[in-house]
Amino acid sequence: MKKGLNRRDFVRKTALGASGAGVLSSCSRADAPGEAEGAIQSGPRVSWRLASSYPPSVDILHGAAVLLADRVEVLTGGQFTIRVFAPGELVPALQVMDAVEAGTVQAGHTSDYYYIGKHPALAFGTSIPFGFNAQQQIAWLSQGGGQDLLREVYADFGIITFPLGNTGAQFGGWFREPVESLADLRGLHMRIPGLAGEIMSRLGVTVQVLAATDIYLALERGAIDAAEWVGPYDDERLGFHEIAKNYYIPGWWEPGPSIALQVGLDAWNDLPGTYQQALVTACHEVTLLTLARYDVENPRALERLTSEGDVILRRFPDDIMEAAWSESDAYLREQAAANADFKKIYDSWSEFRAYSFPYLAGNESVYEQFAFSKP
Protein backbone atom coordinates (compact mmCIF):
# COMPACT_ATOMS: atom_id res chain seq x y z
CA MET A 1 0.00 0.00 0.00
CA LYS A 2 1.15 3.57 -0.64
CA LYS A 3 2.34 6.16 1.88
CA GLY A 4 4.08 3.68 4.17
CA LEU A 5 1.11 3.10 6.47
CA ASN A 6 1.08 -0.25 8.26
CA ARG A 7 -1.51 -2.36 6.48
CA ARG A 8 -3.06 -3.89 9.58
CA ASP A 9 -3.30 -0.51 11.31
CA PHE A 10 -4.87 0.89 8.17
CA VAL A 11 -7.60 -1.77 8.21
CA ARG A 12 -8.44 -1.07 11.84
CA LYS A 13 -8.74 2.68 11.20
CA THR A 14 -10.62 2.65 7.89
CA ALA A 15 -13.12 -0.19 8.11
CA LEU A 16 -15.88 2.43 8.34
CA GLY A 17 -17.68 0.64 11.12
CA ALA A 18 -18.96 -1.81 8.51
CA SER A 19 -20.76 -4.02 11.01
CA GLY A 20 -23.09 -1.18 11.86
CA ALA A 21 -24.01 -0.27 8.32
CA GLY A 22 -27.71 -0.22 7.45
CA VAL A 23 -29.41 -2.45 4.92
CA LEU A 24 -31.20 -1.03 1.91
CA SER A 25 -34.94 -1.45 2.02
CA SER A 26 -36.52 0.18 -0.99
CA CYS A 27 -34.27 0.18 -4.06
CA SER A 28 -35.08 -2.04 -7.04
CA ARG A 29 -32.95 -2.95 -10.02
CA ALA A 30 -35.18 -0.79 -12.17
CA ASP A 31 -34.38 2.36 -10.19
CA ALA A 32 -32.54 4.91 -12.27
CA PRO A 33 -29.25 6.20 -10.78
CA GLY A 34 -29.94 8.99 -8.34
CA GLU A 35 -33.63 8.20 -7.84
CA ALA A 36 -33.23 6.16 -4.63
CA GLU A 37 -34.01 7.94 -1.39
CA GLY A 38 -30.79 9.08 0.24
CA ALA A 39 -28.72 8.81 -2.94
CA ILE A 40 -25.58 10.94 -3.05
CA GLN A 41 -26.33 13.95 -5.19
CA SER A 42 -22.78 14.89 -6.17
CA GLY A 43 -19.30 13.48 -5.99
CA PRO A 44 -16.34 12.50 -8.17
CA ARG A 45 -16.71 9.97 -10.94
CA VAL A 46 -15.20 6.62 -9.94
CA SER A 47 -15.07 3.53 -12.15
CA TRP A 48 -13.97 0.12 -10.92
CA ARG A 49 -13.38 -3.24 -12.51
CA LEU A 50 -14.50 -6.30 -10.58
CA ALA A 51 -13.32 -9.81 -11.47
CA SER A 52 -15.69 -12.63 -10.54
CA SER A 53 -14.92 -16.28 -9.86
CA TYR A 54 -18.47 -17.21 -10.87
CA PRO A 55 -19.69 -17.52 -14.46
CA PRO A 56 -23.10 -16.21 -15.57
CA SER A 57 -24.30 -19.82 -15.76
CA VAL A 58 -24.51 -19.78 -11.95
CA ASP A 59 -26.70 -16.74 -12.04
CA ILE A 60 -27.27 -16.20 -8.33
CA LEU A 61 -23.57 -16.01 -7.49
CA HIS A 62 -22.58 -14.08 -10.59
CA GLY A 63 -25.66 -11.92 -10.17
CA ALA A 64 -24.64 -10.93 -6.65
CA ALA A 65 -21.77 -8.87 -8.03
CA VAL A 66 -23.99 -7.41 -10.73
CA LEU A 67 -26.59 -6.44 -8.14
CA LEU A 68 -23.86 -4.88 -6.00
CA ALA A 69 -22.82 -2.73 -8.94
CA ASP A 70 -26.45 -1.70 -9.55
CA ARG A 71 -26.97 -0.72 -5.91
CA VAL A 72 -23.76 1.27 -5.63
CA GLU A 73 -24.56 3.17 -8.81
CA VAL A 74 -28.03 4.01 -7.49
CA LEU A 75 -26.76 5.10 -4.09
CA THR A 76 -24.10 7.38 -5.56
CA GLY A 77 -26.33 9.00 -8.15
CA GLY A 78 -24.50 7.26 -10.97
CA GLN A 79 -21.10 8.57 -9.92
CA PHE A 80 -19.56 5.29 -8.71
CA THR A 81 -19.78 2.50 -11.27
CA ILE A 82 -18.46 -1.05 -11.13
CA ARG A 83 -18.04 -3.21 -14.22
CA VAL A 84 -18.29 -6.94 -13.51
CA PHE A 85 -16.13 -9.35 -15.52
CA ALA A 86 -16.85 -13.07 -15.73
CA PRO A 87 -14.08 -15.64 -15.20
CA GLY A 88 -11.64 -15.66 -18.09
CA GLU A 89 -12.51 -12.19 -19.34
CA LEU A 90 -9.71 -10.62 -17.31
CA VAL A 91 -8.34 -13.40 -15.08
CA PRO A 92 -9.12 -17.09 -14.49
CA ALA A 93 -11.74 -17.95 -11.87
CA LEU A 94 -9.25 -19.10 -9.26
CA GLN A 95 -6.87 -16.15 -9.65
CA VAL A 96 -9.19 -13.34 -8.62
CA MET A 97 -7.37 -12.59 -5.37
CA ASP A 98 -4.08 -12.41 -7.27
CA ALA A 99 -5.58 -9.78 -9.57
CA VAL A 100 -6.83 -7.70 -6.64
CA GLU A 101 -3.51 -8.01 -4.85
CA ALA A 102 -1.62 -6.93 -7.97
CA GLY A 103 -3.96 -3.98 -8.61
CA THR A 104 -5.06 -5.39 -11.97
CA VAL A 105 -8.64 -4.89 -10.77
CA GLN A 106 -9.98 -2.82 -7.90
CA ALA A 107 -12.21 -5.61 -6.59
CA GLY A 108 -12.97 -9.31 -6.83
CA HIS A 109 -15.94 -11.51 -5.99
CA THR A 110 -14.68 -14.90 -4.94
CA SER A 111 -14.43 -17.53 -2.20
CA ASP A 112 -11.75 -16.90 0.39
CA TYR A 113 -10.92 -20.58 0.75
CA TYR A 114 -9.67 -20.77 -2.82
CA TYR A 115 -6.56 -19.04 -1.50
CA ILE A 116 -5.62 -21.05 1.58
CA GLY A 117 -2.29 -21.63 -0.13
CA LYS A 118 -1.56 -17.96 0.60
CA HIS A 119 -2.73 -18.26 4.21
CA PRO A 120 -4.73 -21.13 5.78
CA ALA A 121 -6.77 -18.74 7.95
CA LEU A 122 -8.51 -17.35 4.86
CA ALA A 123 -10.77 -20.40 5.00
CA PHE A 124 -12.64 -18.86 7.92
CA GLY A 125 -13.98 -16.21 5.55
CA THR A 126 -15.87 -18.89 3.61
CA SER A 127 -16.69 -21.88 5.82
CA ILE A 128 -15.06 -24.36 8.15
CA PRO A 129 -15.95 -28.08 8.17
CA PHE A 130 -18.62 -28.75 10.81
CA GLY A 131 -18.79 -25.02 11.39
CA PHE A 132 -21.48 -22.37 11.22
CA ASN A 133 -24.74 -22.33 9.35
CA ALA A 134 -25.52 -19.21 7.31
CA GLN A 135 -27.17 -17.42 10.21
CA GLN A 136 -24.20 -18.08 12.49
CA GLN A 137 -21.60 -17.28 9.82
CA ILE A 138 -23.14 -13.87 9.16
CA ALA A 139 -23.44 -13.22 12.89
CA TRP A 140 -19.85 -14.19 13.68
CA LEU A 141 -18.39 -12.20 10.81
CA SER A 142 -20.43 -9.02 11.28
CA GLN A 143 -21.10 -8.96 15.03
CA GLY A 144 -18.75 -11.50 16.58
CA GLY A 145 -15.44 -9.98 15.46
CA GLY A 146 -14.65 -12.50 12.73
CA GLN A 147 -14.46 -10.00 9.90
CA ASP A 148 -12.11 -7.69 11.78
CA LEU A 149 -9.73 -10.58 12.47
CA LEU A 150 -9.80 -11.72 8.85
CA ARG A 151 -9.02 -8.19 7.70
CA GLU A 152 -5.83 -8.24 9.72
CA VAL A 153 -4.66 -11.20 7.65
CA TYR A 154 -5.88 -9.73 4.37
CA ALA A 155 -4.12 -6.44 5.08
CA ASP A 156 -0.79 -8.20 4.52
CA PHE A 157 -1.93 -8.74 0.92
CA GLY A 158 -3.09 -5.14 0.47
CA ILE A 159 -6.77 -6.16 0.55
CA ILE A 160 -9.85 -5.40 2.64
CA THR A 161 -12.84 -7.78 2.49
CA PHE A 162 -16.60 -7.69 2.96
CA PRO A 163 -19.13 -10.56 2.89
CA LEU A 164 -21.02 -10.49 -0.41
CA GLY A 165 -23.42 -13.42 -0.50
CA ASN A 166 -24.11 -16.68 1.27
CA THR A 167 -25.38 -19.89 -0.31
CA GLY A 168 -26.86 -21.51 2.79
CA ALA A 169 -26.05 -25.12 3.64
CA GLN A 170 -24.42 -26.81 0.68
CA PHE A 171 -24.86 -30.40 -0.49
CA GLY A 172 -22.30 -33.17 -0.31
CA GLY A 173 -21.86 -33.55 -4.03
CA TRP A 174 -22.38 -35.92 -6.95
CA PHE A 175 -20.84 -39.40 -7.05
CA ARG A 176 -20.78 -41.78 -9.98
CA GLU A 177 -21.01 -44.75 -7.62
CA PRO A 178 -22.53 -44.96 -4.13
CA VAL A 179 -20.15 -44.57 -1.18
CA GLU A 180 -21.38 -46.96 1.47
CA SER A 181 -18.45 -46.74 3.85
CA LEU A 182 -15.23 -44.87 4.52
CA ALA A 183 -13.36 -47.48 2.49
CA ASP A 184 -15.29 -46.44 -0.63
CA LEU A 185 -13.78 -42.96 -0.49
CA ARG A 186 -10.22 -44.18 -0.77
CA GLY A 187 -8.85 -43.76 -4.26
CA LEU A 188 -11.72 -41.57 -5.51
CA HIS A 189 -10.89 -38.50 -7.56
CA MET A 190 -13.07 -35.58 -6.43
CA ARG A 191 -13.43 -31.90 -7.18
CA ILE A 192 -13.57 -30.22 -3.77
CA PRO A 193 -11.76 -27.02 -2.65
CA GLY A 194 -10.85 -25.34 0.64
CA LEU A 195 -10.34 -27.10 3.93
CA ALA A 196 -12.75 -29.79 2.76
CA GLY A 197 -10.16 -30.77 0.19
CA GLU A 198 -7.57 -31.06 2.94
CA ILE A 199 -9.86 -33.29 4.99
CA MET A 200 -10.95 -35.43 2.04
CA SER A 201 -7.30 -35.91 1.15
CA ARG A 202 -6.69 -37.23 4.66
CA LEU A 203 -9.55 -39.66 4.11
CA GLY A 204 -7.85 -41.07 1.01
CA VAL A 205 -9.49 -38.99 -1.73
CA THR A 206 -7.43 -37.55 -4.59
CA VAL A 207 -8.52 -33.93 -4.60
CA GLN A 208 -8.80 -31.54 -7.52
CA VAL A 209 -9.76 -27.86 -7.44
CA LEU A 210 -11.63 -26.86 -10.56
CA ALA A 211 -13.57 -23.77 -11.59
CA ALA A 212 -17.31 -24.14 -12.13
CA THR A 213 -17.07 -24.27 -15.91
CA ASP A 214 -14.51 -27.11 -15.82
CA ILE A 215 -16.36 -29.54 -13.55
CA TYR A 216 -18.88 -30.99 -16.02
CA LEU A 217 -16.24 -31.89 -18.60
CA ALA A 218 -14.05 -33.50 -15.94
CA LEU A 219 -16.99 -35.63 -14.78
CA GLU A 220 -18.01 -36.50 -18.31
CA ARG A 221 -14.53 -37.62 -19.31
CA GLY A 222 -14.02 -39.61 -16.12
CA ALA A 223 -11.16 -37.44 -14.91
CA ILE A 224 -13.01 -37.20 -11.60
CA ASP A 225 -15.40 -39.63 -9.91
CA ALA A 226 -17.25 -37.06 -7.83
CA ALA A 227 -17.74 -33.33 -7.53
CA GLU A 228 -19.34 -30.81 -5.24
CA TRP A 229 -20.31 -27.27 -6.13
CA VAL A 230 -23.11 -25.57 -4.16
CA GLY A 231 -26.53 -27.19 -4.08
CA PRO A 232 -29.54 -28.25 -6.16
CA TYR A 233 -30.19 -25.00 -8.04
CA ASP A 234 -26.63 -24.37 -9.22
CA ASP A 235 -25.83 -28.05 -9.67
CA GLU A 236 -28.87 -28.58 -11.88
CA ARG A 237 -27.88 -25.62 -14.05
CA LEU A 238 -24.37 -27.02 -14.42
CA GLY A 239 -25.78 -30.42 -15.43
CA PHE A 240 -23.96 -32.70 -12.99
CA HIS A 241 -27.06 -34.91 -12.65
CA GLU A 242 -26.71 -35.91 -16.28
CA ILE A 243 -23.56 -37.87 -15.43
CA ALA A 244 -23.47 -38.73 -11.72
CA LYS A 245 -26.73 -39.92 -10.18
CA ASN A 246 -25.86 -40.28 -6.49
CA TYR A 247 -26.44 -36.96 -4.72
CA TYR A 248 -25.13 -36.84 -1.16
CA ILE A 249 -26.01 -34.86 1.95
CA PRO A 250 -24.89 -33.12 4.05
CA GLY A 251 -22.15 -30.84 2.80
CA TRP A 252 -20.48 -31.00 6.21
CA TRP A 253 -17.61 -28.88 4.95
CA GLU A 254 -19.80 -25.88 4.00
CA PRO A 255 -22.86 -25.59 6.27
CA GLY A 256 -23.25 -21.86 5.63
CA PRO A 257 -20.48 -20.43 3.44
CA SER A 258 -19.95 -16.74 2.80
CA ILE A 259 -18.78 -15.29 -0.49
CA ALA A 260 -16.32 -12.41 -0.33
CA LEU A 261 -15.87 -9.04 -1.95
CA GLN A 262 -12.13 -8.41 -1.97
CA VAL A 263 -11.11 -4.78 -2.47
CA GLY A 264 -7.62 -3.43 -2.95
CA LEU A 265 -6.66 -1.19 -0.01
CA ASP A 266 -5.42 1.53 -2.32
CA ALA A 267 -8.71 1.55 -4.22
CA TRP A 268 -10.65 1.55 -0.95
CA ASN A 269 -8.55 4.36 0.50
CA ASP A 270 -9.12 6.48 -2.59
CA LEU A 271 -12.91 6.28 -2.30
CA PRO A 272 -14.80 9.19 -0.70
CA GLY A 273 -16.29 8.17 2.64
CA THR A 274 -19.82 8.35 1.29
CA TYR A 275 -18.92 5.94 -1.51
CA GLN A 276 -17.33 3.59 1.01
CA GLN A 277 -20.55 3.61 3.01
CA ALA A 278 -22.60 2.99 -0.13
CA LEU A 279 -20.46 -0.05 -0.94
CA VAL A 280 -20.73 -1.46 2.59
CA THR A 281 -24.49 -0.95 2.69
CA ALA A 282 -24.95 -2.61 -0.68
CA CYS A 283 -22.84 -5.59 0.46
CA HIS A 284 -25.14 -6.14 3.42
CA GLU A 285 -28.24 -6.07 1.26
CA VAL A 286 -26.89 -8.31 -1.47
CA THR A 287 -25.72 -10.88 1.09
CA LEU A 288 -29.23 -11.20 2.48
CA LEU A 289 -30.88 -11.27 -0.95
CA THR A 290 -28.46 -13.91 -2.24
CA LEU A 291 -29.20 -16.21 0.68
CA ALA A 292 -32.94 -15.62 0.26
CA ARG A 293 -32.77 -16.47 -3.43
CA TYR A 294 -31.06 -19.78 -2.72
CA ASP A 295 -33.64 -20.57 -0.05
CA VAL A 296 -36.35 -20.12 -2.67
CA GLU A 297 -34.69 -21.91 -5.59
CA ASN A 298 -32.93 -24.86 -3.94
CA PRO A 299 -36.07 -26.69 -2.72
CA ARG A 300 -37.68 -26.37 -6.15
CA ALA A 301 -34.57 -27.65 -7.90
CA LEU A 302 -34.20 -30.60 -5.54
CA GLU A 303 -37.80 -31.58 -6.20
CA ARG A 304 -37.16 -31.55 -9.95
CA LEU A 305 -33.94 -33.53 -9.65
CA THR A 306 -35.39 -36.29 -7.49
CA SER A 307 -38.88 -36.55 -9.01
CA GLU A 308 -38.28 -36.06 -12.72
CA GLY A 309 -35.06 -38.01 -13.18
CA ASP A 310 -33.16 -40.95 -11.74
CA VAL A 311 -31.18 -38.99 -9.16
CA ILE A 312 -30.94 -40.74 -5.79
CA LEU A 313 -30.57 -38.57 -2.69
CA ARG A 314 -28.28 -40.30 -0.19
CA ARG A 315 -26.79 -39.58 3.22
CA PHE A 316 -23.11 -39.98 3.97
CA PRO A 317 -22.61 -43.08 6.14
CA ASP A 318 -21.90 -42.53 9.82
CA ASP A 319 -18.32 -43.78 9.58
CA ILE A 320 -17.53 -41.14 6.95
CA MET A 321 -19.10 -38.41 9.07
CA GLU A 322 -17.21 -39.49 12.18
CA ALA A 323 -13.89 -39.75 10.36
CA ALA A 324 -14.42 -36.39 8.68
CA TRP A 325 -15.21 -34.79 12.04
CA SER A 326 -12.10 -36.26 13.66
CA GLU A 327 -9.80 -35.20 10.84
CA SER A 328 -11.36 -31.71 10.68
CA ASP A 329 -10.89 -31.15 14.40
CA ALA A 330 -7.30 -32.40 14.22
CA TYR A 331 -6.50 -30.19 11.25
CA LEU A 332 -7.82 -27.04 12.94
CA ARG A 333 -5.85 -27.75 16.10
CA GLU A 334 -2.67 -28.44 14.12
CA GLN A 335 -2.97 -25.19 12.18
CA ALA A 336 -3.70 -23.23 15.35
CA ALA A 337 -0.56 -24.65 16.96
CA ALA A 338 1.56 -23.78 13.93
CA ASN A 339 0.24 -20.35 12.93
CA ALA A 340 -0.44 -17.43 15.29
CA ASP A 341 -2.84 -15.69 12.88
CA PHE A 342 -4.80 -18.90 12.41
CA LYS A 343 -4.96 -19.45 16.18
CA LYS A 344 -6.26 -15.93 16.81
CA ILE A 345 -9.16 -16.44 14.42
CA TYR A 346 -9.71 -20.07 15.45
CA ASP A 347 -10.02 -19.01 19.10
CA SER A 348 -12.68 -16.44 18.21
CA TRP A 349 -14.50 -18.95 15.99
CA SER A 350 -14.35 -21.64 18.69
CA GLU A 351 -15.63 -19.30 21.38
CA PHE A 352 -18.61 -18.30 19.25
CA ARG A 353 -19.28 -21.91 18.35
CA ALA A 354 -19.18 -22.97 22.01
CA TYR A 355 -22.19 -20.86 22.95
CA SER A 356 -23.99 -20.58 19.61
CA PHE A 357 -24.28 -24.30 18.90
CA PRO A 358 -25.94 -25.25 22.20
CA TYR A 359 -28.36 -22.36 21.83
CA LEU A 360 -29.50 -23.40 18.35
CA ALA A 361 -29.51 -27.07 19.37
CA GLY A 362 -32.05 -26.13 21.99
CA ASN A 363 -34.86 -23.81 20.98
CA GLU A 364 -34.52 -23.85 17.19
CA SER A 365 -33.58 -27.51 16.84
CA VAL A 366 -36.50 -28.66 18.96
CA TYR A 367 -38.85 -26.56 16.86
CA GLU A 368 -37.38 -27.89 13.59
CA GLN A 369 -37.55 -31.54 14.65
CA PHE A 370 -41.25 -31.15 15.31
CA ALA A 371 -42.43 -28.64 12.70
CA PHE A 372 -40.33 -29.70 9.70
CA SER A 373 -41.83 -33.17 9.73
CA LYS A 374 -45.38 -31.87 9.36
CA PRO A 375 -47.10 -31.68 5.95
N, C-alpha and C positions, 0 to 999 in steps of 0.2 A: 504494500500500500504506500501511497505517496506521503510526503511530509514527515516521515520518520516516526509517526505515532505507533505505539505498541498496539498490535492488532487486537489482542484480547481486551486491553483497556478501552480501545475504540468501540468494541461491541458493547461493552457494559454501559458506555456513555451515550450511545446513539441508537439503542434499540427502540426508542420512541415509546416505551411503555406498551409494547405490542399486545401484551396479555389483556390490557384494559380497553383495547379498541372496540368500538361498537360494531354491530352487524347491520348491513343494509337491510331495509325492510320494504322498499317500495319501487326500486328500479326494475325495469324489464329490459330485455335485449333490444326491444324496439325503440327504447328511449333514444332520442337524438342527443348528441353530446351537448352538455350544458343545460338540458331540460330538467335533470333530476334536482329535487329539493336539496339545497346545501351544496350544489356544485360550485367549484372554484370558478370565479368569474374572469380572472386574469392571472397570467403567470407565463413563464418562459416556455417555449416549445421544447419538448423533450421526446426523443424517439429511441426506443430500445429494440433490440433483437433478442428473442427468447428461443432457445433450442429445446425441443421436447424429446423425451425418450419414448413417447407413445404415438403410434401412427394414427391417422384418422379412422382406420378400421376399428379401433377401440375408442368409440366416439365419446364415451363418458370421460375417460382419462384425458384424451387429447382435447376434448371440449372444455375441460376445466381451465386450461391455459387460455383458450380462446375467450371464455367467459370472463376470466380475469382481465384480459385486455379490454373487453367491452366495458366492464365496470369502471376501470381506471380512467378510460377515455371519457365516460359520462361524468364521473366525479370531478374531473379536472377541466370540464368545459371543452374537451377536445384538444387540450394542450399537451397532454402526456399520452403518447401512443406506444403500443407494444405490438410488434409483428411476430407472430408465432410461426416457427419453422418445424416441420415434421422431421423425424429421423432420416438422416441421409441428405437432407437439403443443405445443411451446413456442416453437421458432424454426425457420426454414427450414434445410434441410440444409447450405447453404453459409454460414450465419451463426453456426455454433456457437462459433467463437473469439470473435466479437463478444459473445456472451452470457456467456462465461466472463470476458472482459475487463471487462464491465460489472457483473459480480456477479449477473446474473440467475439463473445456475446456478453451482453450485460446481465442476462438471467438465463436460468435453465429450469425446466420442470422435469423432475426425475425422482428416482427412489434412492434414498441415501445409502441403502445397503448394497447397491451396485459397486460401491467404492470402499468396501471394507479393506481392500488391499492398501489403500492410502492410510486408513486408521480404523481399527476394528470397532471403535466406539460409535462410528457413524451408523451402525446397524440400529442403535436405539432410536434414531430418527424415523425409521420405518416400522419395524416390529421385531420383537424378540420371541423365539420359540417359547410356547406356554406362557406368553406374556399377556398384555392388556387387550381387552376388546376395544372397539372403536371409541366408545364412551370414555373408557378409562385412559386410552391413549391421548385423546384430545385434552382430557382433564390434566393428566400429568404434564404434557408439554406446555399447555397454556397457563395452568394455575399451580402446578406442582413443582415448578422450577426446571423441568426437563429441557425446555427449549433454551433457556439461558445457559445451561451447562453444555449443551451441544454447540451453541454459538462460540463458546470458548475454544472448542476443538476446531471448528470451521474457520475461526479467525486466523489460524496459522496458515490457511490456504487462501487468505484474502477474500473470504466469502461470509455472508450472513444469510441465514435461512429462515423460512416461514413455512408452516404447514399449508399445503394447497391441495386438499382432497384427502379422502379416506374411502377405502373400498368396502369397509365392513369385513366380517369374518370371511376369509377365503376358503376355497375347497382344496382337498388334498391331491387333486390332479388326476390325470388320465393315464391308465395303464393298459397295455396291450393284453396282458394276461393277469388274472387275479393274483394278489399277494395274500396268501393265507397264513403266513407266519413270517417271523423275522428272517428266517433262512431264505425266503423267496426274494428278499431285497438284495441279497448279496450277488454281485455281478451285474445288476441292472444298470443300464445307462439312462440317466434322467436329467432333464432340464430343470434346474432348481437353483436360484441364486441366494445370496445373503448368508446369514448364519445357518439357515436351513440346509444349504449346500454343505457347510462344514459338518453339520450333524449327520446328514445322510451319508457323507463320505465315511464317517466313523462307523456307520452301520453297514458298510460294505458296498455302497452305491458308487458308481462312477458318475461324477457330477459334471454337467455342462451348463454354462451360462450363455443363453441365447436371447437375442432381442425378439420381440413379439412376432415380427414378420418372418423370422427364420424357423420358428418352432414347427409349423405345419409340415414344411418340406423335410425337416429332420425326422419327424415321426413317419411320414409317408415313405421315406427311403430306408427306414429301419436304422438310422444312425443313432436314434434313442428309442428306448423301450417305454418311456413314460415322460410326462411333462406336466408341470403345473403353471398356471398363469394367474388368474384372479378368481373367477367364479362363473356360474352358469351363463350370465349374459355375455360377457366378453368371450368366454370359451366357445360358446355357440357361434358367435360371429367369426371367430378364427377357425372354426371347422374341425376342432380336435375330435369331436364325436364321430366324424366320418371314418376315422382310422382306429382309434382306441375306444373300446366300449365299456371299460370298467372305470367308473367315476367314484373316487374315494373321498370320504369325509372322516375327520375334520382336517382342515389345513392348520395343524397344531403350530406350525411355524409362523403363521401370520393371522392371528385372531382378530386383528383390528388395525391394519397397517396404514400409516400416513404416507402421503406423497409430499414431496418437498418443492418449494420454490427456492432455488439457490440464486443469490444476487451478489455480484461482485461488490466488494466494499467500496471501491472507488466510485462505481456507478451509484451506489446507495448514498454515499457521502455527498455526491454532487447534486442529488435531488433536493428541491425545496422541501421544507418540513411538511407543508400541506400535501405535497405529492407523496411523500413517505407515508403520511397518515392515510391517504386514499388507497395506496397499495396494501397496507396492512388491513384496512377495513374490508377491502375486496377479497383478500385472502381468507378472512374469517367467513365471509358469506359463501364463497365458492366451496370451501371445505364442507360446510353443512349441506349445501345443495348437491354436491357430488355424492356424499354418503346417502342422502335421501333418494337420489336417482337410482343408485344401486339397490336400495331397499325396495324400490318399486319394481325394477326390472328383473332382478335375480329370481324371485319366486316364479314369475311368469316363464322365464327361460327354463328353469329347472322342470317345470310342469311339461313344457314342450319336449324337452330332451328325454324325459323318462316315460312319457305317454305316447309319443308319436314315433319313436324309434326303438332301437334295441339296446339303448344305454341302460346299464345296471348300476344303480347307486349302492355303494358298499361302504362299510366302516372298516377302518384300519383295525387289525386284530390287537388284542390287549398286549401281547408281547412286544409288538412294534411300538405301541404307545409308551409302554413302560421303559423300553430301551431308549427311545427318543428322549423321554423326560430325563433319564439318568445322564445321558451324554450331553444334553443341553445344559443341565445344571453344572456338570463337571466343566464344560467349556467356559461358561460364564465365570466360574470361580478361578479357573486357570488364567483367563485374560485379566481378571481383576488383580490377581497376584503379580502379574507381569507388567501391567501398564497402569500408571497412576491416573491418567485421564479416564481410562476405562473404569477403574475402580470408583472414581468420584461419581460418575454417572450411574454405574451399577448400584452404588449404595443408595442413591436417591430413588432409583427405579425399584429397588428391593424394599425400601421403606414404604413407598406408596403401595406396592403390591401387598405388603404385610397387613395393611389395614383396609385396603380397598376390596381385596378378594373375599375376606370373610363377610364384609358388609353385603356385597352382591350375592354371595352364596346364601345369605339369609333371606332378607325380604324379597328381593327380585327373583331369586332362584325358586323359592317356594311358590311364588305367584306363577312363574313360567311353567313349573312342573304340573300345576293344576290347570291353568287356563289354556296353555298351548295344546293340550290334548283334546280340548273340546271342539266340536264341529263349528 
